[in-house]
Amino acid sequence: MTTINIYYGGRGLIDDPSIYVMDKLTTVFDELNVNVKRYNLYEDKHGISVLPKTLKEADAVIITASVEWFGIGGLLQQFLDACWLYGDKDAIRRLYMMPVVLSTTYGEKEAYQTLTKAWEILGGTPCDGICAYVSSSVDFETNNDYGMLIEKKAENFYRTFTKKMVTFPSSSNAVVETSQAVKPMTLTPQESEELSMYVSDDNYVKRQKEDIEELTQLFKNLMDDDTDTSTSDNDTELDTASLFANILNKNGDDDKYINAFRTHFNPIPDTAISFALNISDQNQTLVLDMDNSKLNCYYGEKPDATATLKANHIVIDRIISGEITLQEAFMTGSVTAKGNFNILKSFDRIFNF
């Protein structure tokens, strides 16, 4: 069954003419045997960042804005931001969008253009929609001519997206391709959706910031300590997850890690240390066992490792590519550690990526 999603960015006021228009559109689509799902953004403000995943369920979308003083409103802007950051661009690219803008003040045309341009930049196809100034909601809703015009708009939109009518290309569509080409880290649509759920959890984000600050301060104190006092008798375990740890899951070539560490191994004379690198999202532990100029690199367990590190494969990929150092990853909370923290300073000297 064909499905249309309506995203409403107003406040849900009883005299909002946008509600009347959405109800009128829904009635027409019901007669056309189209399933309509309405998402009122004001009902779940913290869940807006996960709404882009609902786009995959739709055959077309309607974005409705109520202009009360200026612009499309913060909720709709937040929704469009989430579509840009976490939305499946392939899914958006196939979607036709009908903008609906009702204004009780000046600015309906500017808001209409904002929705149209935003959808083009996201890669979708905007269609002819509804743009109107309403001085009296009662007069507007009781006007039969306006009602017939709304019905015609709904029917035209239905024909447009069901027949996949071709539209002329726009330069705005090139923006999404250009921006994606320069992104430092590419996520799959599934990973973006999972990330959006964590971003929408204020408690999780707050907790992560506090943990990262604690880690940063602790590591700075250790770096300032020039003594050779061993901390092996008083090991400290930091159980802090990276913002991306355990929520990103890609398949990778395990051997590339072994080859990378062997290739970039710079032994330190008279040094025998070992690292157990737990790849959290692959449930594997890479052991780096160094004895002077020899390096034994394998997947397994080493309970007596000098230091046990934990990170997901995204962070490890960034380390072996030279994008960040282990110390930088540790200070930002992307890597957690257990054992002798002073040894961490040697990691980047031993493995010079």
WOLIN-V365723 format. One record per residue. RES is the residue in three letters. PSI is psi in radians with two decimals (NA if undefined). Layout:
RES,PSI ; RES,PSI
This chain:
MET,2.38 ; THR,2.42 ; THR,2.37 ; ILE,2.24 ; ASN,2.30 ; ILE,2.17 ; TYR,1.99 ; TYR,2.13 ; GLY,0.14 ; GLY,-3.00 ; ARG,-0.04 ; GLY,0.39 ; LEU,2.57 ; ILE,-0.49 ; ASP,0.27 ; ASP,2.03 ; PRO,-0.34 ; SER,-0.61 ; ILE,-0.73 ; TYR,-0.77 ; VAL,-0.76 ; MET,-0.71 ; ASP,-0.70 ; LYS,-0.76 ; LEU,-0.74 ; THR,-0.69 ; THR,-0.76 ; VAL,-0.78 ; PHE,-0.59 ; ASP,-0.70 ; GLU,-0.46 ; LEU,0.16 ; ASN,0.74 ; VAL,2.28 ; ASN,2.20 ; VAL,2.20 ; LYS,2.17 ; ARG,2.30 ; TYR,1.91 ; ASN,1.88 ; LEU,-0.52 ; TYR,-0.30 ; GLU,-0.45 ; ASP,1.36 ; LYS,-0.58 ; HIS,-0.26 ; GLY,0.11 ; ILE,-0.63 ; SER,-0.30 ; VAL,-0.06 ; LEU,-0.52 ; PRO,-0.45 ; LYS,-0.36 ; THR,-0.24 ; LEU,-0.50 ; LYS,-0.33 ; GLU,-0.20 ; ALA,2.66 ; ASP,-0.35 ; ALA,2.83 ; VAL,2.69 ; ILE,2.19 ; ILE,2.12 ; THR,2.21 ; ALA,2.47 ; SER,2.01 ; VAL,1.91 ; GLU,-0.50 ; TRP,-0.75 ; PHE,2.32 ; GLY,-3.05 ; ILE,-0.13 ; GLY,2.67 ; GLY,-0.61 ; LEU,-0.76 ; LEU,-0.66 ; GLN,-0.70 ; GLN,-0.69 ; PHE,-0.77 ; LEU,-0.65 ; ASP,-0.74 ; ALA,-0.66 ; CYS,-0.68 ; TRP,-0.71 ; LEU,-0.72 ; TYR,-0.13 ; GLY,2.65 ; ASP,1.85 ; LYS,-0.53 ; ASP,-0.68 ; ALA,-0.71 ; ILE,-0.62 ; ARG,-0.48 ; ARG,-0.02 ; LEU,2.33 ; TYR,2.41 ; MET,2.29 ; MET,1.97 ; PRO,2.39 ; VAL,2.02 ; VAL,2.10 ; LEU,2.27 ; SER,2.41 ; THR,0.12 ; THR,-2.89 ; TYR,2.57 ; GLY,0.23 ; GLU,-0.61 ; LYS,-0.70 ; GLU,-0.73 ; ALA,-0.68 ; TYR,-0.78 ; GLN,-0.61 ; THR,-0.81 ; LEU,-0.75 ; THR,-0.83 ; LYS,-0.69 ; ALA,-0.75 ; TRP,-0.60 ; GLU,-0.75 ; ILE,-0.63 ; LEU,-0.29 ; GLY,-0.09 ; GLY,-3.08 ; THR,1.91 ; PRO,2.55 ; CYS,3.07 ; ASP,2.25 ; GLY,-2.62 ; ILE,2.23 ; CYS,2.05 ; ALA,2.63 ; TYR,2.28 ; VAL,1.96 ; SER,-0.52 ; SER,2.03 ; SER,-0.57 ; VAL,-0.84 ; ASP,-0.67 ; PHE,-0.77 ; GLU,-0.42 ; THR,0.02 ; ASN,1.99 ; ASN,-0.60 ; ASP,-0.73 ; TYR,-0.68 ; GLY,-0.75 ; MET,-0.64 ; LEU,-0.70 ; ILE,-0.73 ; GLU,-0.72 ; LYS,-0.72 ; LYS,-0.72 ; ALA,-0.77 ; GLU,-0.73 ; ASN,-0.71 ; PHE,-0.70 ; TYR,-0.79 ; ARG,-0.65 ; THR,-0.88 ; PHE,-0.45 ; THR,-0.57 ; LYS,-0.03 ; LYS,0.89 ; MET,2.43 ; VAL,2.42 ; THR,2.78 ; PHE,2.56 ; PRO,2.70 ; SER,2.54 ; SER,-0.40 ; SER,-0.52 ; ASN,-0.45 ; ALA,-0.29 ; VAL,-0.78 ; VAL,-0.65 ; GLU,-0.73 ; THR,-0.77 ; SER,-0.66 ; GLN,-0.47 ; ALA,-0.41 ; VAL,0.15 ; LYS,2.34 ; PRO,-0.46 ; MET,2.13 ; THR,2.25 ; LEU,2.58 ; THR,2.82 ; PRO,-0.65 ; GLN,-0.71 ; GLU,-0.67 ; SER,-0.69 ; GLU,-0.74 ; GLU,-0.70 ; LEU,-0.67 ; SER,-0.57 ; MET,-0.66 ; TYR,-0.66 ; VAL,-0.60 ; SER,-0.22 ; ASP,1.74 ; ASP,-0.67 ; ASN,-0.68 ; TYR,-0.81 ; VAL,-0.74 ; LYS,-0.73 ; ARG,-0.70 ; GLN,-0.72 ; LYS,-0.73 ; GLU,-0.72 ; ASP,-0.71 ; ILE,-0.72 ; GLU,-0.71 ; GLU,-0.75 ; LEU,-0.77 ; THR,-0.80 ; GLN,-0.72 ; LEU,-0.76 ; PHE,-0.65 ; LYS,-0.70 ; ASN,-0.68 ; LEU,-0.67 ; MET,-0.53 ; ASP,-0.24 ; ASP,1.89 ; ASP,0.04 ; THR,2.79 ; ASP,0.30 ; THR,2.24 ; SER,2.49 ; THR,0.33 ; SER,-0.43 ; ASP,-0.17 ; ASN,1.06 ; ASP,2.54 ; THR,2.25 ; GLU,2.21 ; LEU,1.96 ; ASP,1.22 ; THR,2.27 ; ALA,2.53 ; SER,2.75 ; LEU,-0.55 ; PHE,-0.15 ; ALA,2.47 ; ASN,0.00 ; ILE,-0.20 ; LEU,2.35 ; ASN,1.77 ; LYS,2.66 ; ASN,2.34 ; GLY,2.98 ; ASP,1.91 ; ASP,-0.65 ; ASP,-0.38 ; LYS,-0.51 ; TYR,-0.79 ; ILE,-0.82 ; ASN,-0.68 ; ALA,-0.79 ; PHE,-0.64 ; ARG,-0.71 ; THR,-0.62 ; HIS,0.39 ; PHE,2.14 ; ASN,1.66 ; PRO,2.57 ; ILE,2.17 ; PRO,2.50 ; ASP,0.66 ; THR,2.22 ; ALA,1.78 ; ILE,2.90 ; SER,2.56 ; PHE,2.38 ; ALA,1.89 ; LEU,1.81 ; ASN,2.04 ; ILE,1.70 ; SER,-0.67 ; ASP,0.06 ; GLN,0.03 ; ASN,0.76 ; GLN,2.68 ; THR,2.14 ; LEU,2.08 ; VAL,2.24 ; LEU,1.73 ; ASP,1.96 ; MET,2.30 ; ASP,1.70 ; ASN,-1.99 ; SER,0.08 ; LYS,2.45 ; LEU,2.12 ; ASN,2.01 ; CYS,2.09 ; TYR,2.89 ; TYR,2.20 ; GLY,-2.64 ; GLU,2.54 ; LYS,1.50 ; PRO,-0.50 ; ASP,0.38 ; ALA,2.55 ; THR,-0.68 ; ALA,2.41 ; THR,2.14 ; LEU,2.66 ; LYS,2.23 ; ALA,2.83 ; ASN,2.99 ; HIS,-0.41 ; ILE,-0.80 ; VAL,-0.74 ; ILE,-0.69 ; ASP,-0.69 ; ARG,-0.58 ; ILE,-0.85 ; ILE,-0.28 ; SER,-0.08 ; GLY,0.13 ; GLU,-0.67 ; ILE,2.82 ; THR,2.91 ; LEU,-0.70 ; GLN,-0.74 ; GLU,-0.73 ; ALA,-0.66 ; PHE,-0.71 ; MET,-0.47 ; THR,-0.07 ; GLY,0.07 ; SER,-0.36 ; VAL,2.32 ; THR,2.72 ; ALA,2.70 ; LYS,2.30 ; GLY,-2.54 ; ASN,1.84 ; PHE,-0.48 ; ASN,-0.47 ; ILE,-0.44 ; LEU,-0.50 ; LYS,-0.43 ; SER,-0.35 ; PHE,-0.83 ; ASP,-0.35 ; ARG,-0.62 ; ILE,-0.70 ; PHE,1.70 ; ASN,1.58 ; PHE,NA
